[in-house]
């Protein structure tokens, strides 16, 4: 069965999802399809009253379903059934997300949705494997550290990989016994609504997942500032994360998980397997057209290999062919919006005007939609935004080094510390660099996440606070109390 579809005839769940019901709502925020720039059904806007309704619904659902008090294996069974249904409904889910996003429909079915289902199963298995602990005390007392869910968790996810990041939030929160009020991006709102509908169909009690649509200023602020939200989890830019942290501080202190921006280096030593490195580097910047927080956008090469490796990476990057996200054969997607592609091009052109060498790319593709040429910039000024700012596009900068210490200095970013790559055949160097690089994730002789969901993701510096994925994400959705009993 073909996954390709007609973008003008796809039905969409236009509305908020509260208490297990789709609440139809008038579209308020315009959405343009990035693959062709044409308008589609817009996004509704939830105000503070609707967010309050969602929070109260979540609280009531927690009480009526006794979700946190169920046998843990029952929570596990229900969440696993949800994962199964996501895989069964993968084609429908993928089409809804592909329509207005930068994710090609074929990549969604084979990648995002399959991986998200795995992650939900992974978190579901924590329900009966992580709990309270007895701790050493004297023989006249009994000490315990008891854990329990927070209650209602507020979650906000970005436009670049909505299904995946929604899974990051919903999986551990629900497995840990919480309910969730979640806001997807106003640019890609509807796939997460359908994802929540599938959860209820699979047996997740209605009201435990509530999806409110809208923008950050109105809807997002209503979530982060709501007194009934006990914890906030956000994935997005560092600027937005800082604003959320400030709003939480002003409206009532609560724990938060922030997975934020990056400007990640890829360091290649002369002893590396260069064809393997070239494949990994090109793939890292072409994936989602560079629209990923962990994109390896800063290439740092040892003297002597810079010319051949840049040439090899450029050859791989130049092979891409753009295609609309609703064509299952498409592999190279568009930039999400006119605003974003203009920002990317502005940074690239400014760098070139100030002396950077444009090795390949450096402009829009000659086709409909918001497609940008894969771009490599060399000899970029150390103060250039191309080297310092998260561009969120298919733009790779090149720097060179002689000694290991110089590579470390170039890799160390003043703002970001989300991820980094190291390519070398020297095991001692690989371990040493992994210890010294200031980033939350280090990949050696590769540059991509795997399906080892036990590995957490999160950043240093302004790249975030706390972790998604891994055991850490589950534990972050439970709070602890100390109990000491006199015997």
DRENDO-1510 file (C-alpha; in Angstrom, 1 decimal, always signed):
<recs>
REC; n; res; u; v; w
REC; 1; UNK; +0.0; +0.0; +0.0 .
REC; 2; UNK; +1.3; +3.4; -1.0 .
REC; 3; UNK; +1.8; +6.0; +1.7 .
REC; 4; UNK; +1.7; +8.9; -0.7 .
REC; 5; UNK; -1.5; +11.0; -0.4 .
REC; 6; UNK; -3.3; +14.0; -1.7 .
REC; 7; UNK; -2.7; +16.9; +0.7 .
REC; 8; UNK; -5.9; +18.7; -0.3 .
REC; 9; UNK; -8.2; +15.8; +0.8 .
REC; 10; UNK; -6.7; +14.6; +4.0 .
REC; 11; UNK; -9.2; +14.9; +7.0 .
REC; 12; UNK; -7.7; +16.4; +10.1 .
REC; 13; UNK; -8.8; +16.3; +13.8 .
REC; 14; UNK; -9.3; +20.1; +14.1 .
REC; 15; UNK; -9.9; +20.8; +17.8 .
REC; 16; UNK; -8.7; +20.3; +21.3 .
REC; 17; UNK; -8.8; +16.9; +22.9 .
REC; 18; UNK; -10.1; +17.0; +26.5 .
REC; 19; UNK; -11.6; +14.3; +28.6 .
REC; 20; UNK; -11.4; +11.8; +25.8 .
REC; 21; UNK; -13.5; +13.9; +23.4 .
REC; 22; UNK; -12.4; +16.0; +20.4 .
REC; 23; UNK; -13.7; +19.6; +20.9 .
REC; 24; UNK; -14.1; +21.2; +17.5 .
REC; 25; UNK; -12.7; +24.7; +17.5 .
REC; 26; UNK; -12.5; +27.6; +15.0 .
REC; 27; UNK; -9.0; +27.8; +13.4 .
REC; 28; UNK; -7.3; +31.1; +14.5 .
REC; 29; UNK; -3.7; +30.7; +13.6 .
REC; 30; UNK; -2.8; +30.3; +9.9 .
REC; 31; UNK; -0.7; +27.3; +8.8 .
REC; 32; UNK; +1.1; +27.1; +5.5 .
REC; 33; UNK; +2.3; +23.8; +4.2 .
REC; 34; UNK; +6.1; +24.0; +4.0 .
REC; 35; UNK; +6.3; +21.6; +1.0 .
REC; 36; UNK; +4.4; +24.0; -1.3 .
REC; 37; UNK; +3.7; +27.2; +0.7 .
REC; 38; UNK; -0.1; +26.7; +0.3 .
REC; 39; UNK; -2.5; +27.3; +3.2 .
REC; 40; UNK; -4.2; +24.4; +5.0 .
REC; 41; UNK; -6.6; +24.2; +7.9 .
REC; 42; UNK; -5.4; +26.6; +10.6 .
REC; 43; UNK; -4.8; +25.9; +14.3 .
REC; 44; UNK; -7.3; +26.8; +17.1 .
REC; 45; UNK; -6.2; +28.8; +20.1 .
REC; 46; UNK; -6.9; +27.7; +23.6 .
REC; 47; UNK; -7.1; +30.4; +26.2 .
REC; 48; UNK; -6.6; +30.3; +30.0 .
REC; 49; UNK; -10.2; +29.1; +30.5 .
REC; 50; UNK; -9.8; +26.0; +28.3 .
REC; 51; UNK; -6.4; +25.2; +29.8 .
REC; 52; UNK; -8.0; +25.4; +33.2 .
REC; 53; UNK; -10.7; +23.0; +32.0 .
REC; 54; UNK; -8.0; +20.6; +30.8 .
REC; 55; UNK; -6.2; +20.7; +34.1 .
REC; 56; UNK; -9.4; +20.1; +36.1 .
REC; 57; UNK; -10.3; +17.2; +33.7 .
REC; 58; UNK; -6.9; +15.7; +34.3 .
REC; 59; UNK; -7.2; +15.9; +38.0 .
REC; 60; UNK; -10.7; +14.3; +37.9 .
REC; 61; UNK; -9.5; +11.5; +35.7 .
REC; 62; UNK; -6.6; +10.7; +38.0 .
REC; 63; UNK; -9.1; +10.3; +40.9 .
REC; 64; UNK; -11.8; +8.5; +39.1 .
REC; 65; UNK; -9.5; +6.0; +37.3 .
REC; 66; UNK; -7.2; +5.6; +40.3 .
REC; 67; UNK; -4.4; +5.5; +37.6 .
REC; 68; UNK; -1.6; +5.9; +40.1 .
REC; 69; UNK; -3.1; +3.3; +42.4 .
REC; 70; UNK; -3.6; +0.6; +39.8 .
REC; 71; UNK; -1.4; -2.5; +39.9 .
REC; 72; UNK; +1.7; -1.3; +38.1 .
REC; 73; UNK; +1.5; -4.1; +35.5 .
REC; 74; UNK; -2.0; -2.9; +34.6 .
REC; 75; UNK; -0.5; +0.5; +33.7 .
REC; 76; UNK; +2.2; -1.3; +31.7 .
REC; 77; UNK; -0.4; -3.4; +29.8 .
REC; 78; UNK; -2.5; -0.4; +28.8 .
REC; 79; UNK; +0.5; +1.7; +27.6 .
REC; 80; UNK; +1.8; -1.3; +25.6 .
REC; 81; UNK; -1.6; -1.6; +24.0 .
REC; 82; UNK; -1.4; +2.1; +23.0 .
REC; 83; UNK; +2.0; +1.5; +21.4 .
REC; 84; UNK; +0.6; -1.4; +19.5 .
REC; 85; UNK; -2.3; +0.7; +18.2 .
REC; 86; UNK; +0.1; +3.5; +17.1 .
REC; 87; UNK; +1.9; +1.0; +14.9 .
REC; 88; UNK; -1.3; -0.3; +13.5 .
REC; 89; UNK; -2.5; +3.2; +12.7 .
REC; 90; UNK; +1.0; +4.4; +11.6 .
REC; 91; UNK; -0.1; +5.3; +8.1 .
REC; 92; UNK; -2.9; +7.6; +9.3 .
REC; 93; UNK; -0.8; +9.1; +12.0 .
REC; 94; UNK; +2.1; +9.7; +9.6 .
REC; 95; UNK; -0.1; +11.4; +7.0 .
REC; 96; UNK; -1.5; +13.8; +9.5 .
REC; 97; UNK; +1.9; +14.8; +10.7 .
REC; 98; UNK; +3.5; +15.0; +7.2 .
REC; 99; UNK; +0.9; +17.4; +5.9 .
REC; 100; UNK; +2.1; +20.5; +7.7 .
REC; 101; UNK; +5.5; +19.4; +8.9 .
REC; 102; UNK; +9.1; +18.8; +7.6 .
REC; 103; UNK; +8.8; +15.1; +8.2 .
REC; 104; UNK; +8.4; +13.0; +5.0 .
REC; 105; UNK; +5.6; +10.4; +5.4 .
REC; 106; UNK; +7.8; +7.4; +4.6 .
REC; 107; UNK; +10.3; +8.4; +7.2 .
REC; 108; UNK; +7.6; +8.9; +9.8 .
REC; 109; UNK; +6.2; +5.3; +9.4 .
REC; 110; UNK; +9.7; +3.7; +9.4 .
REC; 111; UNK; +11.3; +6.0; +11.9 .
REC; 112; UNK; +9.4; +8.4; +14.2 .
REC; 113; UNK; +6.3; +6.4; +14.8 .
REC; 114; UNK; +8.0; +3.0; +15.2 .
REC; 115; UNK; +10.6; +4.5; +17.6 .
REC; 116; UNK; +8.0; +6.3; +19.6 .
REC; 117; UNK; +6.0; +3.1; +20.1 .
REC; 118; UNK; +9.2; +1.4; +21.3 .
REC; 119; UNK; +9.8; +4.3; +23.7 .
REC; 120; UNK; +6.3; +4.1; +25.2 .
REC; 121; UNK; +6.8; +0.3; +25.8 .
REC; 122; UNK; +10.2; +1.1; +27.3 .
REC; 123; UNK; +8.7; +3.5; +29.8 .
REC; 124; UNK; +5.7; +1.3; +30.5 .
REC; 125; UNK; +8.1; -1.4; +31.8 .
REC; 126; UNK; +9.3; +1.0; +34.6 .
REC; 127; UNK; +5.9; +0.9; +36.3 .
REC; 128; UNK; +6.7; -2.1; +38.4 .
REC; 129; UNK; +10.5; -1.9; +38.4 .
REC; 130; UNK; +11.1; +1.5; +40.0 .
REC; 131; UNK; +9.7; +2.3; +43.4 .
REC; 132; UNK; +10.4; +3.1; +47.0 .
REC; 133; UNK; +13.5; +2.1; +48.9 .
REC; 134; UNK; +14.3; +1.0; +52.4 .
REC; 135; UNK; +17.4; +2.8; +53.7 .
REC; 136; UNK; +19.9; +1.9; +56.4 .
REC; 137; UNK; +19.0; +3.3; +59.9 .
REC; 138; UNK; +19.7; +2.1; +63.5 .
REC; 139; UNK; +17.7; -0.9; +64.8 .
REC; 140; UNK; +15.2; +1.3; +66.6 .
REC; 141; UNK; +13.8; +2.8; +63.4 .
REC; 142; UNK; +12.8; +2.0; +59.9 .
REC; 143; UNK; +13.8; +4.5; +57.1 .
REC; 144; UNK; +12.1; +4.7; +53.7 .
REC; 145; UNK; +12.3; +6.9; +50.7 .
REC; 146; UNK; +8.9; +6.8; +49.1 .
REC; 147; UNK; +8.1; +8.0; +45.6 .
REC; 148; UNK; +4.8; +9.1; +44.1 .
REC; 149; UNK; +3.6; +10.8; +40.9 .
REC; 150; UNK; +3.3; +14.6; +40.7 .
REC; 151; UNK; -0.3; +14.6; +39.6 .
REC; 152; UNK; -0.8; +16.7; +36.5 .
REC; 153; UNK; +2.2; +17.3; +34.2 .
REC; 154; UNK; +2.3; +20.2; +31.7 .
REC; 155; UNK; +4.1; +19.4; +28.5 .
REC; 156; UNK; +5.0; +21.6; +25.5 .
REC; 157; UNK; +6.5; +20.1; +22.3 .
REC; 158; UNK; +8.1; +21.6; +19.2 .
REC; 159; UNK; +7.2; +21.5; +15.5 .
REC; 160; UNK; +10.2; +19.6; +14.2 .
REC; 161; UNK; +9.4; +16.1; +15.5 .
REC; 162; UNK; +6.0; +16.3; +17.2 .
REC; 163; UNK; +5.2; +12.6; +17.6 .
REC; 164; UNK; +8.6; +11.8; +18.9 .
REC; 165; UNK; +8.8; +14.5; +21.5 .
REC; 166; UNK; +5.2; +13.9; +22.6 .
REC; 167; UNK; +6.2; +10.4; +23.2 .
REC; 168; UNK; +9.2; +11.6; +25.3 .
REC; 169; UNK; +6.7; +13.5; +27.5 .
REC; 170; UNK; +3.7; +11.2; +27.6 .
REC; 171; UNK; +5.4; +7.9; +28.0 .
REC; 172; UNK; +7.3; +8.5; +31.3 .
REC; 173; UNK; +4.6; +10.7; +32.8 .
REC; 174; UNK; +1.8; +8.2; +32.3 .
REC; 175; UNK; +4.0; +5.2; +33.3 .
REC; 176; UNK; +4.9; +7.0; +36.5 .
REC; 177; UNK; +1.2; +7.5; +37.4 .
REC; 178; UNK; +0.6; +11.1; +36.2 .
REC; 179; UNK; -1.9; +12.8; +33.9 .
REC; 180; UNK; -0.7; +15.2; +31.2 .
REC; 181; UNK; -1.9; +18.5; +29.6 .
REC; 182; UNK; +0.1; +18.9; +26.4 .
REC; 183; UNK; +0.5; +21.6; +23.9 .
REC; 184; UNK; +1.9; +20.8; +20.5 .
REC; 185; UNK; +3.3; +23.5; +18.2 .
REC; 186; UNK; +0.8; +25.6; +16.5 .
REC; 187; UNK; +2.6; +24.8; +13.2 .
REC; 188; UNK; +2.2; +21.0; +13.6 .
REC; 189; UNK; -0.8; +20.5; +15.9 .
REC; 190; UNK; -2.9; +17.7; +14.7 .
REC; 191; UNK; -0.8; +14.5; +14.8 .
REC; 192; UNK; -0.5; +14.7; +18.6 .
REC; 193; UNK; -4.3; +15.1; +18.8 .
REC; 194; UNK; -4.7; +11.8; +16.9 .
REC; 195; UNK; -2.0; +10.2; +19.0 .
REC; 196; UNK; -4.1; +11.0; +22.1 .
REC; 197; UNK; -7.3; +9.6; +20.5 .
REC; 198; UNK; -5.4; +6.4; +19.9 .
REC; 199; UNK; -4.4; +6.3; +23.6 .
REC; 200; UNK; -8.0; +6.4; +24.8 .
REC; 201; UNK; -9.0; +3.8; +22.2 .
REC; 202; UNK; -6.3; +1.5; +23.5 .
REC; 203; UNK; -7.6; +1.8; +27.1 .
REC; 204; UNK; -5.8; +4.8; +28.6 .
REC; 205; UNK; -8.5; +6.4; +30.8 .
REC; 206; UNK; -10.2; +9.4; +29.2 .
REC; 207; UNK; -8.9; +12.6; +30.7 .
REC; 208; UNK; -5.4; +11.4; +31.5 .
REC; 209; UNK; -4.1; +12.9; +28.2 .
REC; 210; UNK; -5.5; +16.3; +27.3 .
REC; 211; UNK; -4.3; +18.2; +24.2 .
REC; 212; UNK; -4.8; +21.9; +24.0 .
REC; 213; UNK; -3.8; +23.7; +20.8 .
REC; 214; UNK; -2.4; +27.2; +20.5 .
REC; 215; UNK; +0.7; +29.4; +20.6 .
REC; 216; UNK; +3.3; +29.8; +23.3 .
REC; 217; UNK; +2.3; +33.3; +24.4 .
REC; 218; UNK; -1.3; +32.4; +25.2 .
REC; 219; UNK; -1.7; +28.7; +25.6 .
REC; 220; UNK; +1.8; +27.8; +26.6 .
REC; 221; UNK; +1.9; +30.5; +29.3 .
REC; 222; UNK; -1.5; +29.3; +30.7 .
REC; 223; UNK; +0.0; +25.8; +31.1 .
REC; 224; UNK; +3.3; +26.8; +32.7 .
REC; 225; UNK; +1.7; +29.3; +35.0 .
REC; 226; UNK; -1.3; +27.2; +36.1 .
REC; 227; UNK; -1.3; +26.3; +39.8 .
REC; 228; UNK; -2.7; +22.9; +39.1 .
REC; 229; UNK; +0.2; +21.9; +37.0 .
REC; 230; UNK; +2.8; +20.2; +39.3 .
REC; 231; UNK; +5.6; +19.8; +36.8 .
REC; 232; UNK; +6.5; +21.2; +33.4 .
REC; 233; UNK; +8.4; +19.5; +30.6 .
REC; 234; UNK; +9.4; +21.5; +27.5 .
REC; 235; UNK; +11.4; +20.8; +24.3 .
REC; 236; UNK; +12.3; +23.8; +22.2 .
REC; 237; UNK; +14.7; +26.7; +21.8 .
REC; 238; UNK; +16.9; +28.0; +24.6 .
REC; 239; UNK; +15.3; +31.4; +24.3 .
REC; 240; UNK; +11.8; +29.9; +24.8 .
REC; 241; UNK; +13.1; +27.7; +27.6 .
REC; 242; UNK; +14.5; +30.7; +29.4 .
REC; 243; UNK; +11.2; +32.5; +29.1 .
REC; 244; UNK; +9.4; +29.4; +30.5 .
REC; 245; UNK; +11.8; +29.2; +33.4 .
REC; 246; UNK; +11.2; +32.8; +34.2 .
REC; 247; UNK; +7.4; +32.5; +34.0 .
REC; 248; UNK; +7.5; +29.5; +36.3 .
REC; 249; UNK; +9.6; +31.4; +38.8 .
REC; 250; UNK; +7.2; +34.3; +38.7 .
REC; 251; UNK; +4.0; +32.3; +38.9 .
REC; 252; UNK; +4.9; +29.6; +41.4 .
REC; 253; UNK; +8.0; +27.4; +41.7 .
REC; 254; UNK; +7.7; +23.9; +40.3 .
REC; 255; UNK; +10.1; +21.3; +38.9 .
REC; 256; UNK; +10.8; +21.5; +35.1 .
REC; 257; UNK; +12.6; +19.5; +32.4 .
REC; 258; UNK; +14.0; +21.7; +29.6 .
REC; 259; UNK; +15.5; +20.1; +26.5 .
REC; 260; UNK; +16.8; +23.1; +24.6 .
REC; 261; UNK; +18.9; +24.2; +21.6 .
REC; 262; UNK; +22.3; +23.1; +20.4 .
REC; 263; UNK; +25.2; +24.1; +18.2 .
REC; 264; UNK; +26.9; +20.7; +18.3 .
REC; 265; UNK; +30.5; +20.0; +17.1 .
REC; 266; UNK; +31.8; +17.0; +15.2 .
REC; 267; UNK; +35.5; +16.5; +15.7 .
REC; 268; UNK; +37.4; +14.4; +13.2 .
REC; 269; UNK; +41.0; +13.2; +13.8 .
REC; 270; UNK; +43.3; +12.2; +11.0 .
REC; 271; UNK; +43.2; +8.5; +12.2 .
REC; 272; UNK; +39.5; +8.2; +11.7 .
REC; 273; UNK; +37.7; +6.1; +9.2 .
REC; 274; UNK; +37.1; +9.0; +6.8 .
REC; 275; UNK; +34.4; +7.4; +4.5 .
REC; 276; UNK; +32.4; +6.4; +7.6 .
REC; 277; UNK; +32.9; +9.8; +9.1 .
REC; 278; UNK; +31.7; +11.5; +5.9 .
REC; 279; UNK; +28.6; +9.4; +5.8 .
REC; 280; UNK; +27.7; +10.2; +9.4 .
REC; 281; UNK; +28.4; +13.9; +9.1 .
REC; 282; UNK; +26.4; +14.3; +5.9 .
REC; 283; UNK; +23.5; +12.3; +7.4 .
REC; 284; UNK; +23.5; +14.4; +10.5 .
REC; 285; UNK; +23.1; +17.7; +8.7 .
REC; 286; UNK; +20.7; +16.4; +6.1 .
REC; 287; UNK; +18.3; +14.7; +8.6 .
REC; 288; UNK; +15.2; +16.8; +8.7 .
REC; 289; UNK; +17.1; +19.4; +6.7 .
REC; 290; UNK; +19.2; +20.3; +9.8 .
REC; 291; UNK; +16.0; +21.0; +11.8 .
REC; 292; UNK; +17.1; +19.2; +14.9 .
REC; 293; UNK; +18.5; +20.4; +18.2 .
REC; 294; UNK; +21.3; +17.8; +18.1 .
REC; 295; UNK; +22.3; +18.5; +14.5 .
REC; 296; UNK; +26.1; +18.4; +14.2 .
REC; 297; UNK; +26.5; +21.8; +12.6 .
REC; 298; UNK; +30.1; +22.5; +13.5 .
REC; 299; UNK; +32.7; +20.4; +11.7 .
REC; 300; UNK; +36.1; +20.5; +13.3 .
REC; 301; UNK; +38.8; +18.8; +11.3 .
REC; 302; UNK; +42.5; +17.9; +12.0 .
REC; 303; UNK; +45.0; +19.4; +9.6 .
REC; 304; UNK; +45.7; +17.3; +6.6 .
REC; 305; UNK; +42.3; +15.7; +6.2 .
REC; 306; UNK; +40.2; +18.9; +5.9 .
REC; 307; UNK; +40.2; +19.1; +2.1 .
REC; 308; UNK; +39.4; +15.5; +1.3 .
REC; 309; UNK; +36.8; +15.1; +4.0 .
REC; 310; UNK; +35.0; +18.4; +3.1 .
REC; 311; UNK; +34.9; +17.2; -0.5 .
REC; 312; UNK; +33.5; +13.8; +0.5 .
REC; 313; UNK; +30.8; +15.4; +2.7 .
REC; 314; UNK; +29.9; +17.9; +0.0 .
REC; 315; UNK; +29.5; +15.1; -2.6 .
REC; 316; UNK; +27.1; +13.3; -0.3 .
REC; 317; UNK; +25.1; +16.5; +0.5 .
REC; 318; UNK; +24.8; +17.5; -3.2 .
REC; 319; UNK; +23.0; +14.3; -4.0 .
REC; 320; UNK; +19.8; +15.3; -2.2 .
REC; 321; UNK; +16.6; +15.9; -4.2 .
REC; 322; UNK; +13.8; +17.8; -2.6 .
REC; 323; UNK; +10.3; +16.4; -2.5 .
REC; 324; UNK; +7.0; +17.1; -0.8 .
REC; 325; UNK; +6.4; +15.5; +2.6 .
REC; 326; UNK; +3.3; +13.7; +1.3 .
REC; 327; UNK; +5.3; +11.7; -1.3 .
REC; 328; UNK; +6.7; +8.5; +0.3 .
REC; 329; UNK; +9.8; +8.6; -2.0 .
REC; 330; UNK; +10.8; +12.0; -0.6 .
REC; 331; UNK; +14.0; +12.0; +1.5 .
REC; 332; UNK; +15.0; +15.7; +1.7 .
REC; 333; UNK; +12.3; +17.8; +3.4 .
REC; 334; UNK; +11.5; +21.5; +3.4 .
REC; 335; UNK; +12.2; +24.1; +6.0 .
REC; 336; UNK; +9.2; +24.6; +8.2 .
REC; 337; UNK; +8.2; +28.2; +7.2 .
REC; 338; UNK; +9.0; +31.3; +5.2 .
REC; 339; UNK; +10.2; +33.1; +8.4 .
REC; 340; UNK; +12.6; +30.3; +9.2 .
REC; 341; UNK; +14.1; +29.9; +5.7 .
REC; 342; UNK; +14.6; +33.6; +5.4 .
REC; 343; UNK; +16.4; +33.6; +8.8 .
REC; 344; UNK; +18.7; +30.7; +7.6 .
REC; 345; UNK; +19.5; +32.5; +4.3 .
REC; 346; UNK; +20.1; +35.8; +6.1 .
REC; 347; UNK; +22.7; +34.2; +8.4 .
REC; 348; UNK; +24.4; +32.4; +5.5 .
REC; 349; UNK; +24.5; +35.5; +3.3 .
REC; 350; UNK; +25.9; +37.7; +6.1 .
REC; 351; UNK; +28.7; +35.1; +6.7 .
REC; 352; UNK; +29.6; +35.1; +3.0 .
REC; 353; UNK; +29.6; +38.9; +2.9 .
REC; 354; UNK; +32.0; +38.9; +5.8 .
REC; 355; UNK; +34.5; +36.6; +4.1 .
REC; 356; UNK; +33.3; +33.1; +4.6 .
REC; 357; UNK; +33.8; +30.7; +1.7 .
REC; 358; UNK; +30.6; +29.0; +0.5 .
REC; 359; UNK; +31.8; +25.5; -0.5 .
REC; 360; UNK; +28.4; +24.3; -1.7 .
REC; 361; UNK; +24.8; +25.6; -1.4 .
REC; 362; UNK; +24.1; +29.0; +0.0 .
REC; 363; UNK; +20.6; +29.7; -1.1 .
REC; 364; UNK; +17.1; +28.4; -1.7 .
REC; 365; UNK; +16.3; +25.5; -4.0 .
REC; 366; UNK; +14.5; +26.3; -7.3 .
REC; 367; UNK; +11.2; +24.6; -6.5 .
REC; 368; UNK; +7.9; +25.2; -4.8 .
REC; 369; UNK; +8.0; +25.3; -1.0 .
REC; 370; UNK; +10.6; +26.2; +1.5 .
REC; 371; UNK; +13.5; +24.1; +0.5 .
REC; 372; UNK; +17.1; +25.2; +1.2 .
REC; 373; UNK; +20.3; +23.9; -0.4 .
REC; 374; UNK; +22.6; +21.9; +1.8 .
REC; 375; UNK; +25.4; +24.4; +2.6 .
REC; 376; UNK; +29.0; +24.2; +3.8 .
REC; 377; UNK; +30.7; +27.4; +5.0 .
REC; 378; UNK; +34.5; +27.5; +5.5 .
REC; 379; UNK; +36.7; +30.3; +6.9 .
REC; 380; UNK; +33.8; +31.7; +9.0 .
REC; 381; UNK; +34.6; +34.5; +11.4 .
REC; 382; UNK; +34.7; +33.3; +15.0 .
REC; 383; UNK; +32.1; +36.0; +15.9 .
REC; 384; UNK; +29.8; +35.1; +13.0 .
REC; 385; UNK; +26.2; +34.1; +13.9 .
REC; 386; UNK; +26.8; +31.2; +11.5 .
REC; 387; UNK; +29.3; +29.8; +14.0 .
REC; 388; UNK; +27.6; +30.9; +17.2 .
REC; 389; UNK; +23.8; +30.7; +16.7 .
REC; 390; UNK; +21.6; +27.7; +16.3 .
REC; 391; UNK; +20.6; +28.1; +12.7 .
REC; 392; UNK; +18.1; +25.1; +12.6 .
REC; 393; UNK; +18.8; +24.4; +8.9 .
REC; 394; UNK; +21.2; +22.4; +6.7 .
REC; 395; UNK; +24.2; +24.6; +7.2 .
REC; 396; UNK; +27.6; +23.1; +8.2 .
REC; 397; UNK; +30.6; +25.3; +9.2 .
REC; 398; UNK; +34.2; +24.0; +8.9 .
REC; 399; UNK; +37.1; +24.8; +11.3 .
REC; 400; UNK; +40.5; +23.1; +11.5 .
REC; 401; UNK; +42.9; +22.2; +14.3 .
REC; 402; UNK; +46.4; +20.8; +14.8 .
REC; 403; UNK; +46.5; +19.4; +18.4 .
REC; 404; UNK; +43.8; +17.8; +20.6 .
REC; 405; UNK; +43.7; +20.7; +23.0 .
REC; 406; UNK; +42.9; +23.1; +20.1 .
REC; 407; UNK; +40.0; +20.8; +19.0 .
REC; 408; UNK; +38.6; +20.9; +22.5 .
REC; 409; UNK; +38.8; +24.6; +22.6 .
REC; 410; UNK; +37.0; +24.9; +19.3 .
REC; 411; UNK; +34.4; +22.4; +20.4 .
REC; 412; UNK; +33.6; +24.3; +23.6 .
REC; 413; UNK; +30.6; +26.6; +22.8 .
REC; 414; UNK; +29.9; +29.7; +25.0 .
REC; 415; UNK; +26.2; +28.9; +25.1 .
REC; 416; UNK; +25.3; +25.4; +24.1 .
REC; 417; UNK; +26.3; +21.9; +25.2 .
REC; 418; UNK; +23.7; +19.5; +23.9 .
REC; 419; UNK; +25.7; +16.9; +21.9 .
REC; 420; UNK; +29.0; +16.3; +20.2 .
REC; 421; UNK; +30.7; +13.8; +17.9 .
REC; 422; UNK; +34.2; +12.4; +17.9 .
REC; 423; UNK; +35.7; +10.3; +15.0 .
REC; 424; UNK; +39.0; +8.5; +15.8 .
REC; 425; UNK; +40.4; +5.0; +15.8 .
REC; 426; UNK; +42.3; +5.8; +19.1 .
REC; 427; UNK; +40.2; +4.3; +22.0 .
REC; 428; UNK; +42.1; +6.2; +24.6 .
REC; 429; UNK; +41.5; +9.5; +22.8 .
REC; 430; UNK; +37.8; +8.7; +22.3 .
REC; 431; UNK; +37.4; +8.2; +26.1 .
REC; 432; UNK; +39.5; +11.2; +27.0 .
REC; 433; UNK; +37.5; +13.5; +24.6 .
REC; 434; UNK; +34.2; +12.1; +25.9 .
REC; 435; UNK; +35.2; +13.0; +29.4 .
REC; 436; UNK; +36.4; +16.5; +28.5 .
REC; 437; UNK; +33.8; +17.7; +26.0 .
REC; 438; UNK; +31.1; +19.7; +27.8 .
REC; 439; UNK; +27.9; +18.2; +26.3 .
REC; 440; UNK; +25.1; +16.0; +27.5 .
REC; 441; UNK; +25.6; +13.4; +24.7 .
REC; 442; UNK; +28.8; +12.3; +23.1 .
REC; 443; UNK; +28.7; +10.0; +20.0 .
REC; 444; UNK; +32.0; +8.3; +18.9 .
REC; 445; UNK; +32.4; +7.1; +15.3 .
REC; 446; UNK; +28.7; +7.9; +14.7 .
REC; 447; UNK; +26.4; +10.8; +15.0 .
REC; 448; UNK; +22.8; +9.8; +15.7 .
REC; 449; UNK; +20.6; +8.4; +18.4 .
REC; 450; UNK; +20.0; +4.7; +18.5 .
REC; 451; UNK; +17.0; +2.7; +19.7 .
REC; 452; UNK; +18.8; +2.2; +23.1 .
REC; 453; UNK; +16.1; +4.1; +24.9 .
REC; 454; UNK; +18.0; +3.6; +28.2 .
REC; 455; UNK; +20.3; +6.4; +27.2 .
REC; 456; UNK; +19.0; +9.8; +28.4 .
REC; 457; UNK; +19.2; +13.0; +26.4 .
REC; 458; UNK; +19.7; +16.4; +27.7 .
REC; 459; UNK; +22.2; +19.3; +27.7 .
REC; 460; UNK; +24.8; +21.2; +29.5 .
REC; 461; UNK; +24.9; +25.0; +29.8 .
REC; 462; UNK; +21.9; +26.7; +28.1 .
REC; 463; UNK; +21.0; +23.5; +26.2 .
REC; 464; UNK; +18.8; +22.4; +29.0 .
REC; 465; UNK; +17.9; +21.2; +32.5 .
REC; 466; UNK; +17.2; +17.6; +33.3 .
REC; 467; UNK; +16.8; +14.6; +31.0 .
REC; 468; UNK; +14.4; +13.1; +28.5 .
REC; 469; UNK; +14.5; +9.4; +27.8 .
REC; 470; UNK; +16.3; +6.8; +30.0 .
REC; 471; UNK; +15.6; +5.9; +33.6 .
REC; 472; UNK; +16.1; +9.6; +34.4 .
REC; 473; UNK; +13.0; +10.6; +32.5 .
REC; 474; UNK; +10.8; +8.2; +34.4 .
REC; 475; UNK; +12.3; +9.2; +37.8 .
REC; 476; UNK; +11.8; +12.9; +36.9 .
REC; 477; UNK; +8.1; +12.2; +36.8 .
REC; 478; UNK; +7.9; +11.1; +40.4 .
REC; 479; UNK; +8.6; +13.0; +43.6 .
REC; 480; UNK; +10.1; +11.5; +46.7 .
REC; 481; UNK; +9.5; +11.8; +50.4 .
REC; 482; UNK; +11.5; +10.5; +53.4 .
REC; 483; UNK; +9.8; +8.4; +56.0 .
REC; 484; UNK; +11.3; +7.5; +59.4 .
REC; 485; UNK; +9.4; +5.2; +61.7 .
REC; 486; UNK; +10.3; +4.8; +65.3 .
REC; 487; UNK; +10.1; +1.1; +66.3 .
</recs>
